[in-house]
C-alpha cells in the first residue's frame, strides 16, 4: 500500500524555523517561494457534512475551488471550481461534488463555519541527482470566526507528502521526524479552528439528546424534557427570521408541537391550571408559523409536481411557482413581525422562567413524585394499546377521519417513545420507533395528499382571481387528480403496513420494553 500524507504537530520547544534548520543538516533542501492561502469551511446548521464523515472547504488561492475532504483519510474526494460562496447544492455546477452534497444536504443551505488563513513553505527533499523525492510543507495557521470577533494563531503544522516511487525516502523522513518528537495527528486543522472559536461539531441536532434518570421525579423530568425542546425552538429563531432554509422553521414548529404533546401526554405531573397559559401561547406559535410552512412544503415539492406532469404541459405550471414565491415572501414578512413582537418574546420568556423554577417539595399533582420510568411505561403502554385497538377497527370503507385520528395518536405515541428513549435499551427502542414511523409515514402521506389536493384547488381559485392563465389552472387540475390517485394507493397500503406493525412479534417487543 502506498504511503499516505502525514500531518504533524510540533513538540514543545521546537518551532518551524528550528525544524527547517535541523532538516537541512542531514538533507539537501530546496525551499519554494512562500504561498499565502485562505480556507473557509462550510456545513449545514445541523452538521450534515460532518455527520457524513466529511469536511467541505472553499480554498481561495490562484483558483477558487470547493472540495469534499474525507475526515478519516484527509483525502480530497471531489472538487469543483466555484465563482461565489456556496449555498444550496442545486446552485453548484453539475458534477460529483454536487451529487454527493445533494444526498447529504437535501433542502439545507451551506453556512460558513470558520476561516483559516495560511502561510505555506514547501521544502523539497532532493536526492543526489537533485530530483525531488519528498515534500514537506511547513504551515503557519490562523483561525477567525466569520464575524471576526474570535481569532488567533493555531499551532504550527508539518505535512509530510510522499511522492510515487520514493517510498524509502518517505519512510526515512518519517523516522527523522519521529526522532525529533513531532506528533502525528489525525485531528484536522478544521477541528482545531472550531475549538478556537468555541464551536463543537454536531452541537446542534433536532433530535432529543439527553439522559434521563429512571428514578427521578416525573415533574422534574418533564421540565427537563421541555427545557430541551425550548432550547431547540429558540436556537432556530434567527435562521427562521432570516429564511436561510426551510428546516429552521420546520424544527421550530416540531419543537413547539412536541412541547404541547409533552404537556398533554406526560399526565398528572402538573396542575392543569399551571400549564393553560403556556398551552395557549404555544398554540399561537403553531398558528402564526403555519402559513409560511405550508408554502415551504409546496416549494420543496414543486419540482416533483412539475416532473409528474406530461412533458408538453410542464411549463404551464410555472405561474403556480411564481404564485408560491410571491405569497411566501408575504407570509415570511408577516411571520418575522410576529416573531419580533413583544407577545412572542413574552411567551418564550415566561415559559423558560417557569421551566427553570424548582419543582415544589410537596406537589399536589398525582404523578409528580412518581419515578419517571414507571410513568413512562404506563403512558406508552396505554397509548400503544389504543393505537392497536383503533388501527385494527379501520376497514376499507372506514371514513378518512378515522385514519386522521389514528395518525394523531401514533404521533403522540412516537413523541412519548422519543422523550423517554434513554430509559430503554437503545437497539430495541429505536427499532420500535422505526416500526411506528413506517405507519406514520403512510398515514401522513394519506392526509397530506388530501390536504394538498384541497389546497391546490383553493390556490387555483385565488390564482384565477389574480389573472393566472387558464393553462396553469388546467395543469393544476391534472396535478390534483394525480394527488388523489396517490391518496387512494396510500389508503390501500395501510392495511398491510398496519398488519405488520401489529404483528405478534412487535406486540411481544412492546411488552418486553413497557410491560403489560
N, C-alpha and C positions, 0 to 999 in steps of 0.2 A: 504494500500500500504506500502510495506517495506521501511524503511528509506534508503536514498541514501548517499554515502560518501559526505562530505562537505569539501571544500578547503577554508582555511582562510589565510588572510594576517595579520601580526602583526600590532597593532596600534603604533603610535609614542611613544617612551619611554618604550616599552616592548620588550625584546629580548627573544630568545628561552630558555636560561638558567633561566631567571626570571619566565617565564611561567611554566617551569617544577617545580620550587620551589613552586609556588602558587598552582599548581595542587596537589602537594604532601601534602599540608596542609589539604586537605579535601578528598583525595582519597588514596587508597592503590595502589601503583605503583610498577611495575616491569619493569626495562629497559633492553631490549635486547641489545646484542652487536651491536655497530655501524656498518653500512654497507656502503661501497662506491660503487656507481653505475655511469654509464655514459649512455647518450642517444644521438643518432643522429637522427634528424628529416629529413624526405625526402618528396619531392614533385616534380612534373614536372616543367619545366621552366615557364609554364603558369598556375600553381597552380591548377591543375585539382583535386587533392585530397582535397584541401581546399575548392574549389568551390562545391564539392560534400558533404561538411559537415563533413569532416574527418581530422584527423591528422595521419600521418604514422611515427612511431617511431621504430628505431632499438635500443633495450636495450642490453647493454653489461654488463652482470653480470656473475654469475656462468654459465648460459646458454645464448647464443645469440639468441634473437628472434626478429621478426618483427611483429608489431601489428598495426591494424587499430583501432583508438580511435574515438568514436562519439564525436564531438565537443560540442554538446549541453548537453549530459549527462555525459561526461567523461568516458563512459563505454568502456571497451576493447571488441570490437565486434568480431574480428578474429585475430588469431596469428599463426605464424609458426616459427619453429626453422630454422635458417639460418647459413651457414658456411662462407659466404662472403658478402660484401656490395651489396645491391640490385641494379639492373639496369633496364632491361626490364622485364615486368611481365612474359613473356614466359620462362624466365630463372629461375623462382622461382619454388619450389616444388608444385606439384598438391595440391589443397585444396581450402577452402572457400575464403581465403585471395587472392590467385592468381586470382580466378574467379571475385572477387569484383574489383580488380585492373585492370583486363582486360577490364571491361566495362568502367572504368573511364579513363584509360591512353591511350587506343588504341595503337598508334605507338610511344608514347612519352616515353622517358627514365626518370627514377627517378634520381634526383640530390640531394645531401646533402645540407640542408639549414642552419642548426645551430647545435652546440653541447652544451649539458648541462651536467655538472658533479655534482654529488650529494653526500652528506653525510647524511645518514638517521639514525635517532634514533627512535626506536619504543618503546613507553610507553604502557604497557598493564595495563589496569584498572582492578583490582581484586575485587571480592566480598568477603563475609565473609568466603566462602569455598575455597578461593584462585583460583576461576575459572576466566578466562579472559572474561570480559563482553563487553569491548570496547577497540579498538586500536587507539592510537593517534600517528601519525608519524610526527616527527619534521624534517624539511628539511632545510639543508643549500645548496644553489644552486649557481652555477657559469655558465656563458654562454661564448661561444667563437665562433667567425666566423671560417669558415673552413680554411682560410689562417692564422689564429692566430693573425691577425692584430687588431682585436677588441675583447676585453674580459672584464669581470668584474663580480662583485657579483650581484646576484638577491636578492630581499628581502626574508627574511626567511618565510617559509610557514608551516602551520599546517594542516594536513589531518586527519579528524575525520572519522573513519571507523566503521560502525555498524557491529554487529555480530547477526546472526539469533537467535531469541528467547529472545533478550535482548534489546527490543525497549525502555523500560523505562529508562534503564541505558544510552542508547544513547541520549535520549531526555534530561536527567539530565545533561550530559556533554555538550550538545549543549547549554543549558541555562547558564551553568557556563562560557563557552567561550564567549557567548554573553555579559554576565555581565563584563567580562574582556575587553570588547570593541574590540574583534577580528572581523575582517571584512571578511564576507563571499564573495568569488569572484567566478564568472563563467569564468573569463578570465584565460586561461590555461598558464602554465609555458612556453610553446612553444611561445605563443603570446608575453609574456614579453621578452623572449630571442630574438625574432625577432626585437622588439623595441630596445633592447640593441645594436644590430649590425646595426641598421638603415635600416631595411628592412620592407616593408609593404606587408602583404599577398595580393596577387592579384594585385601587382604593375605592372604586365605585362599582356597584352591581345592583341591579334592581331586585336581585334575589335576596331573600331573608337570610342573614348571615349572623347568627348568634347561637350561643349555647345556653340551654335552659337547665335549671336545677329541678329535677323531678319532685323534690320535697319542698320546694319553695311555695310560699303563699300564692294562691291563684290571682288575687287582686294585684300584688306586686309584679307578678309575671305578665299579666295583661298590660300593665302600664309599660313594662319593658318592651313588649312587642309593639305597642302603639307608638312609643318613642322612636323605635327603629323606622317605622313607617313614616312618621313625621319628618325624620331626617331625610328620607328618600324624597318625600314631597318637596321639602324646602330646597334640597340640592338641585332639583330640576326646574325651579322657578326662573333663574336667569336665562337658561337655554330656551325655555318656553317663550319668555318675553322677547328674546332675540330671534326666535323662529329659526334656530340653527338647523334643526332637523325635526321630523315629526315624533321621534321617540322621546324627546323631553316631555312633551305634553302627554304622550301615552303613559310614560312611567309615573308622571304626576297624578294622572287620573286613576291608574291602578292602585297607587298607594292610598289615594282617597277612598276608593271602593273597598280595598282590603280593610282599612280602618273602620269603616262603617259596618263591615261584616264582623270584625272583631268585637265591636260594641254590642252587636245583637246576638252573636253566636257563642261568645265566652260568657255564658249566662250566670247570673246571680252573684257576680263579684263586686258590683257597684249598685248603689241605689239608682233606679231609672231616672229620677229627677236630676241627679248629678250630670247625667250624660245628655239630657234632652237638648240643651242649648247647643252643645257641640255637634250632635247629630244634625241639627238644622243647619249649622254653619258649614259642615262638610257636604251636606246635600246641596247647598247653594254653590259650593265649588264645583260639584259634579255638573250642575245645570249650566253654569256660565262657561265651562270648558267644553261642553258637548258640541255646539255648532262648529267650532274650529276643528275638533277631532273628526267629526263626520266628513267634513270636506277633505281633511288629510287622507282619510281612508279612500275616498273616490279618486284623489290624485295619485295615491300609491297604486291603485288598481287600474288606472286609466290605460296604461299600455296593454294590459291583458284584455281590457274591454275592447280596445281598438283591434287587437290582433284576432279576437274571436269573430269579428265580422268578415264577410266576404271581402276580398282584397279591393274589389271595384268600388265599394262604398266606405272603406275605412276612413278616407279623408272627410266624409260627410260628418264624422263625429267630432271634428276639430272645434266647431263652435261650442260644443259641450265642454271641452277642455278650457277654452277661453272663459266660459262662464264660471267654471270651478276656480280658476286662478283669480279672477276679479273678486268673486264673492269670498274666497279665502282671505284675500287681502283685507276686505272689510271686516270679516269675522275676527281676524287676528288683531286688528286695531281695537275693536271692542273688547277683546279678551285682555289685551295689555292694560287698558283703562281699568278693567275690573281687578286685575292682579296688582295694580298700583293704588287701588282705592284704600282708604282708611278701614273700610269694612273688612276687606280681605286680611289686612295686616292685623286687625284686632282678633279675627278668628284664629289665626296662627299663633299670635302672642298669648292669648288666654288659654288656648288648648295646650301649648307647651308648658305654661305655668302650672296648669292643673296636673299634667302628667308628671311634673317634677316634684309635686308635693308628696311628702312621705305618706304612706298608707296609714290609716288610723290603727291605733293599738287594739281598740275594741270595735271592729266594724259591725254594722247591722245587716249587711248583705249576707244571704245564707251560705254562699260558696266562697266568700272572701278568704277565709283561713284554710280552706281545703287544699291539700297538696295538688299542685297543678297536673301531675301525671294522672292522678285519679280522675280529675275533671276532664282532662283531655280524652282519656279512654271513653268516658261516658258520653261526651258530646259527639265524638267521631262515630262511636258505635250506634248511637241513636239516629244520627243523620244518615249513616250508611244504610241502616235498615229501612228508613223512609225512602231513600233512593231506590233500593231494591224493590220495595213494595209498589211504588208508583211506576217505576220503569216496566215492571212485569205486567202491569194493568193496561199499558198502552197497546192498542191494537191498530190494525191497518187503517181503520176508519175513525180512530180517535181524533178529536179536534186538535188543531195546531197548538192551541193554548196549553194542552196537556204537556206537550214537548217543551214549550217555553217555560212552564213551571218546573219541569224536571231539570231543565238547564240551570235554573236559579239555584235549586237545591244542590246540584252537582258542583256548582261554583262555590257555594258555602262549604261543602264538604272538602273541596280542594284547598280552599283557604285555611280551614282548620288543620288539615294534614300538613300544610306548609308551615303554618305558625308553629306547630309542635313537633316538626320532623326531627329536631335534635334530641328528642326524648326516646327515639326508637332506633333500632339498627338501620344504618344508612342504606344498605342494598335493598332491604325489604320495603322500607317506607318509600324509597324512590321508585321501585318497581310498581307499587300500588298507585302512586301518584301518576305514573306514566300510563297505567291502565285507565285511570279515571280521565286523564286528558284525552285519550282516544275517543271516549264518549262525548266529552265536552267539545272536542273539535267537530264532531258530527252534528251535535245539537246546535253549536254556534254557527256552523255553515248553514244549517236549515233555517235558523232565524235570520241570520244576516242576509241571506239571499232574498227572503221575503221583504225585509226592511228595505234593501237596496232596490228591489223591483218597485215597491210602493213609492220610495223617494224619487226614483228616476221619473216616474210618471208625474209627480208633483213638480219636479225640476223642469220637465218638458213643458208643462203649462206655463211656468214662470218664464222660461226662455221664449216661448211663443209671444207672451205679452211684451217681452223686451225686443222682439223683432227678429228672432232667430229664423233661419231659412227652414222651409218645410223638409228639406232633405235631412237636416240634422235631427228633426223630430222623428222622421221615419227610421233613421239609423238607431235612435234610442229605443224606438218601439221594438225593433228586432232584438236589441240587446235585452230588453225587459223579458221578451219571450224566452230567450236563452237562459236567463237567470231563473225563471220559473221552472223550466225543464230541469235545470240542475238541482233545484229545490226538491222536485219530485224524486230525483235519484237519491238525494241525501236522506229523504224520508224512507225510501226503500232499503237503504243501507242500515238504518237504525236497528232493525230487529236483530240482524246477525251480530252487529257490534255489541249490542246490549246483552245478547245471549252469552257472548264471550266474557264480557265484564262480570256478569252474574254467575259465572261457572262455579261449580263446587270447589275447584282449586283456588279460585280467587276468594271465595267465601271463607275457606279454611285459613287462607293467608291473613285476611282481615281479623278473624277470630284469634289467631296466634298473636297478633300485634295489639289488638284492642280489647280482647276478652269477649265474653258474651257467648 
